[in-house]
Amino acid sequence: MKIFGLGVPELLIILAVALLIFGPKNLPKLGNALGRTVKNLREGISGGAEKEATEDEVEAEVEEKPVRKKKKAAASTSSADTEE
């Protein structure tokens, strides 16, 4: 089993060194931060093209059909009119 061209013994040595450097309490935090970083990197790479396509679609819709909001006069009742 090879991960990134490294075998099991090499991975165990790397994990042991990381455990010695960061300690058992900080190792889960380090793994969590590394996982978030990889996730954000993947989303950034794949999401960049999707975001540009979405922005182009929104711009096309705005150019085609401008939307105007209609203001309606609302009847308001005040509670100050009633005397106790």
TORVOSE-200059 format. One line per 10 residues: number of its first residue (from 0); their letters; for each residue y, x, z of N, C-alpha, C, O, CB. Coordinates in Angstrom, 3 decimals. Each point is the difference from the previous one (the first is absolute). Glycine has a CB too. Layout:
BEGIN
NUM> a> Y:X:Z:Y:X:Z:Y:X:Z:Y:X:Z:Y:X:Z; ... $
//
This chain:
BEGIN
0> mkifglgvpe> -1.171:0.844:0.000:1.171:-0.844:0.000:1.236:0.891:0.000:0.202:0.799:0.915:-1.441:-2.651:0.301; 2.054:1.709:-2.241:1.201:0.817:-0.089:1.222:-0.891:-0.113:0.040:-0.936:-0.799:-1.342:2.789:-0.284; 2.293:-1.544:1.896:1.271:-0.700:-0.030:1.065:1.037:-0.289:0.156:0.962:0.751:-0.938:-2.763:0.880; 1.515:1.609:-2.718:1.025:0.940:-0.443:-0.577:1.394:-0.207:0.692:0.998:0.199:1.026:-2.340:1.018; -2.970:1.412:-1.612:-0.626:1.293:-0.249:-0.440:0.703:1.272:-0.390:1.167:-0.048:1.774:-0.987:-1.978; -1.330:-0.860:3.161:-0.406:0.583:1.274:-1.295:-0.653:0.452:-0.187:-1.208:-0.146:2.590:1.691:0.769; -3.288:0.325:-0.076:-1.253:-0.516:0.510:0.148:-0.465:1.436:1.086:0.060:0.576:-2.319:1.454:-2.116; 0.128:-1.979:2.114:0.003:-0.505:1.366:0.363:1.094:1.009:0.807:-0.260:0.893:-2.533:-1.423:-1.563; 1.164:2.899:0.566:0.371:1.033:0.989:1.497:0.336:-0.017:0.604:0.203:1.053:-2.904:0.732:-1.293; 2.889:-0.878:-0.942:1.431:0.312:-0.091:0.845:-1.113:0.621:0.983:0.270:0.691:-1.419:1.059:-2.781 $
10> lliilavall> 0.050:-2.573:1.842:0.731:-1.128:0.581:-0.108:-0.010:1.529:0.974:-0.306:0.687:-1.395:-1.007:-2.788; -0.763:1.648:2.634:-0.166:0.057:1.451:0.863:1.095:0.616:0.572:-0.191:1.074:-2.900:-0.674:-1.333; 2.425:2.001:-0.406:0.851:1.087:0.497:1.464:-0.437:0.002:0.721:0.256:0.965:-2.364:1.457:-1.829; 2.084:-2.367:-0.205:1.385:-0.474:-0.077:0.280:-1.017:1.100:1.052:0.054:0.636:-1.046:0.344:-3.120; -0.932:-1.323:2.717:0.179:-0.993:1.062:0.030:0.645:1.382:0.778:-0.416:0.859:-1.923:-1.267:-2.300; 0.296:2.708:1.666:-0.012:0.697:1.287:1.320:0.728:0.237:0.526:-0.024:1.113:-3.015:0.290:-1.289; 3.026:0.377:-0.850:1.282:0.701:0.134:1.121:-1.005:0.269:0.872:0.252:0.831:-1.682:1.582:-2.377; 0.791:-2.963:0.854:1.012:-1.034:0.229:-0.096:-0.538:1.425:1.022:-0.273:0.629:-1.087:-0.339:-3.069; -1.148:0.459:2.949:-0.192:-0.471:1.367:0.550:1.004:1.001:0.615:-0.389:0.993:-2.646:-0.876:-1.720; 1.817:2.551:0.477:0.522:1.032:0.895:1.522:0.070:-0.040:0.639:0.201:1.033:-2.749:1.084:-1.357 $
20> ifgpknlpkl> 2.691:-1.448:-0.850:1.453:0.125:-0.141:0.717:-1.216:0.585:0.935:0.155:0.787:-1.271:1.236:-2.851; -0.084:-2.583:1.694:0.732:-1.208:0.377:-0.512:-0.655:1.279:0.741:-0.750:0.636:-0.292:0.414:-3.032; -1.664:0.590:2.780:-0.551:-0.591:1.211:-0.605:-1.363:-0.271:0.312:-0.636:-1.006:1.363:1.885:2.340; -2.547:-1.700:-0.430:-0.692:-1.275:-0.225:0.911:-1.225:0.102:-0.301:-1.039:-0.587:-1.732:2.124:1.474; 3.145:-0.978:-0.148:0.886:-1.155:0.143:0.863:-0.213:-1.236:0.285:-1.141:-0.364:-0.261:1.523:2.821; 0.393:0.694:-3.102:0.913:-0.115:-1.138:-0.722:-0.097:-1.340:0.627:-0.320:-1.010:1.029:1.596:2.327; -2.942:-1.010:-1.347:-0.740:-0.034:-1.269:-0.028:-1.400:-0.624:0.181:-0.099:-1.213:-1.580:1.989:2.057; 1.185:-2.978:-0.093:0.060:-1.334:-0.624:1.384:-0.333:-0.551:0.114:-0.635:-1.048:-1.906:-0.093:2.606; 2.841:1.149:-0.859:1.360:-0.234:-0.489:0.233:0.748:-1.305:0.629:-0.520:-0.922:0.175:0.202:3.278; -1.315:1.541:-2.424:0.147:0.802:-1.211:-0.745:-0.645:-1.167:0.516:-0.056:-1.116:-0.284:2.131:2.519 $
30> gnalgrtvkn> -1.446:-2.562:-1.143:-0.767:-0.672:-1.047:0.676:-1.271:-0.474:0.000:-0.303:-1.193:-2.066:1.255:2.161; 2.641:-1.694:-0.036:0.710:-1.232:-0.343:1.214:0.305:-0.873:0.234:-0.674:-1.004:-1.013:-0.377:3.152; 1.542:2.058:-1.767:1.184:0.373:-0.782:-0.394:0.497:-1.385:0.668:-0.304:-0.988:0.538:0.886:3.108; -2.286:0.179:-2.191:-0.472:0.496:-1.295:-0.462:-1.153:-0.882:0.274:-0.011:-1.200:-0.956:2.175:2.275; -0.015:-3.134:-0.491:-0.445:-1.170:-0.756:1.158:-0.824:-0.530:-0.037:-0.458:-1.142:-2.001:0.415:2.532; 3.075:-0.152:-0.568:1.186:-0.739:-0.458:0.697:0.732:-1.139:0.466:-0.613:-0.960:-0.181:-0.333:3.260; -0.224:2.268:-2.176:0.657:0.788:-1.040:-0.730:-0.133:-1.327:0.628:-0.178:-1.043:0.179:1.780:2.781; -2.124:-1.515:-1.701:-0.792:-0.129:-1.227:0.152:-1.402:-0.576:0.123:-0.158:-1.214:-1.765:1.870:2.063; 1.635:-2.736:0.009:0.157:-1.381:-0.464:1.355:-0.202:-0.670:0.083:-0.588:-1.078:-1.596:-0.190:2.919; 2.576:1.266:-1.200:1.339:-0.138:-0.576:0.130:0.765:-1.306:0.676:-0.453:-0.924:0.246:0.171:3.217 $
40> lregisggae> -1.559:1.430:-2.372:0.030:0.784:-1.230:-0.690:-0.748:-1.134:0.512:-0.051:-1.118:-0.485:2.165:2.468; -1.183:-2.691:-1.064:-0.715:-0.765:-1.036:0.801:-1.224:-0.441:0.085:-0.298:-1.191:-2.268:1.083:2.149; 2.768:-1.490:0.010:0.814:-1.171:-0.345:1.227:0.407:-0.796:0.418:-0.713:-0.913:-1.220:-0.447:2.974; 1.373:2.293:-1.721:1.177:0.475:-0.715:-0.308:0.365:-1.434:0.789:-0.274:-0.904:0.109:1.093:3.041; -2.043:-0.204:-2.341:-0.383:0.400:-1.355:-0.344:-1.219:-0.843:0.479:-0.128:-1.127:-1.324:2.316:2.009; 0.016:-3.087:-0.349:-0.414:-1.166:-0.785:1.048:-1.102:0.031:0.135:-0.740:-0.975:-2.510:1.305:1.460; 3.109:-0.694:0.592:0.979:-1.070:0.144:1.279:0.252:-0.760:0.748:-0.943:-0.260:-1.709:0.488:2.454; 1.241:1.688:-2.560:1.230:0.310:-0.718:0.054:-0.686:-1.345:1.040:-0.546:-0.370:-0.956:2.721:1.534; -1.171:-2.160:-1.903:-0.049:-0.640:-1.312:0.077:-1.518:0.142:0.665:-0.667:-0.793:-2.026:2.587:-0.098; 0.683:-2.465:1.900:0.028:-1.446:0.220:1.398:-0.458:0.397:0.456:-1.057:-0.436:-2.869:1.114:1.120 $
50> keatedevea> 3.093:0.733:0.138:1.342:-0.370:0.443:0.970:-0.001:-1.166:0.843:-0.891:-0.099:-1.324:1.845:2.354; 0.378:0.038:-3.146:0.874:0.050:-1.168:-0.244:-1.199:-0.906:0.950:-0.577:-0.529:-0.921:3.081:0.657; -1.294:-2.889:-0.315:-0.324:-1.151:-0.838:0.565:-1.278:0.618:0.523:-0.856:-0.713:-2.616:2.012:-0.096; 1.989:-1.285:2.112:0.530:-1.178:0.678:1.513:-0.065:-0.123:0.555:-1.076:-0.223:-2.476:1.142:1.818; 2.598:1.070:-1.453:1.457:0.022:-0.134:0.418:-0.386:-1.411:0.992:-0.708:-0.176:-0.857:2.481:1.941; -0.881:-1.317:-2.780:0.312:-0.357:-1.380:-0.156:-1.501:-0.221:0.814:-0.615:-0.690:-1.558:2.890:-0.059; -0.305:-2.872:1.335:-0.220:-1.436:-0.141:1.130:-0.788:0.664:0.462:-1.000:-0.550:-2.948:1.391:0.495; 2.924:0.043:1.211:1.081:-0.691:0.706:1.289:0.091:-0.801:0.722:-0.989:-0.120:-1.808:1.491:2.331; 1.384:0.667:-2.760:1.206:0.159:-0.807:-0.053:-0.900:-1.232:1.016:-0.578:-0.385:-0.786:2.944:1.197; -1.407:-2.491:-1.436:-0.140:-0.847:-1.179:0.238:-1.465:0.365:0.644:-0.726:-0.758:-2.277:2.368:-0.237 $
60> eveekpvrkk> 1.124:-2.081:2.140:0.195:-1.380:0.426:1.467:-0.284:0.293:0.499:-1.078:-0.320:-2.814:1.062:1.258; 3.001:0.963:-0.341:1.410:-0.191:0.326:0.825:-0.097:-1.269:0.919:-0.815:-0.077:-1.230:2.056:2.229; 0.000:-0.425:-3.145:0.744:-0.025:-1.252:-0.242:-1.298:-0.765:0.909:-0.507:-0.659:-1.049:3.002:0.560; -1.074:-3.038:0.178:-0.338:-1.206:-0.744:0.657:-1.247:0.592:0.575:-0.801:-0.737:-2.736:1.869:0.108; 2.084:-1.239:1.923:0.392:-1.265:0.604:0.717:0.247:1.322:-0.644:0.198:1.030:-1.300:-1.346:-2.139; 3.273:1.137:1.084:0.707:0.157:1.273:-0.144:-1.259:0.849:0.053:-1.116:-0.516:1.582:2.689:-0.575; -1.812:-1.390:2.358:-0.208:-1.112:0.914:1.283:-0.229:0.788:0.562:0.924:0.587:-3.047:-0.424:-0.423; 2.935:-1.754:-0.163:1.195:-0.357:0.753:-0.399:-0.912:1.149:-0.835:-0.893:-0.145:2.291:1.119:-1.916; -0.856:0.018:3.167:-0.272:-0.846:1.157:1.035:-1.112:0.055:1.197:0.232:-0.165:-2.224:1.707:1.425; 0.544:-3.134:-1.027:0.895:-1.151:0.109:0.317:-0.220:1.468:-0.874:0.053:0.865:-0.078:-1.114:-2.967 $
70> kkaaastssa> 2.221:0.817:2.354:0.417:-0.266:1.367:0.068:-1.504:0.203:0.587:-0.728:-0.801:0.712:2.899:0.910; -1.897:-2.609:0.953:0.020:-1.419:0.327:0.853:-0.193:1.239:-0.048:0.787:0.945:-2.242:-1.146:-1.965; 3.067:-0.708:0.990:0.819:-0.317:1.164:-0.898:-0.642:1.042:-0.645:-1.017:-0.257:2.736:0.719:-1.159; -2.123:0.891:2.571:-0.856:-0.516:1.064:0.836:-0.810:0.970:1.071:0.426:0.433:-2.635:1.531:-0.666; 1.062:-3.119:0.561:0.690:-0.848:0.967:-0.337:0.520:1.386:-1.167:0.119:0.373:1.100:-2.150:-1.916; 1.094:2.331:2.283:-0.250:0.537:1.335:0.420:-1.014:1.044:1.013:-0.684:-0.145:-0.685:3.031:-0.689; -1.103:-2.432:1.861:0.330:-0.874:1.115:0.318:0.886:1.183:-0.697:0.978:0.271:-0.783:-2.860:-1.128; 2.519:1.534:1.540:0.361:0.815:1.154:-0.325:-0.759:1.271:0.170:-1.217:0.072:1.651:2.363:-1.380; -2.273:-0.446:2.273:-0.326:-0.620:1.280:1.235:-0.137:0.869:-0.068:-0.612:1.066:-2.232:1.558:-1.206; 3.427:-0.393:-0.286:1.240:-0.090:0.769:0.620:-1.387:-0.116:0.843:-0.359:0.821:-0.467:2.806:-1.175 $
80> dtee> -0.770:-3.234:-0.645:0.564:-1.326:-0.194:-0.442:-0.974:1.089:0.722:-0.946:0.316:-0.672:1.385:-2.765; -1.195:-0.220:3.006:-0.496:-0.912:1.027:0.543:0.422:1.350:-0.047:1.173:0.368:-2.040:-1.625:-1.699; 2.604:-0.523:2.062:0.551:0.285:1.324:-0.953:-0.529:1.047:-0.657:-1.025:-0.181:3.020:0.932:-0.692; -2.417:0.814:1.961:-0.887:-0.430:1.079:0.773:-0.495:1.167:-0.588:-0.404:1.003:-1.087:2.012:-1.739 $
//
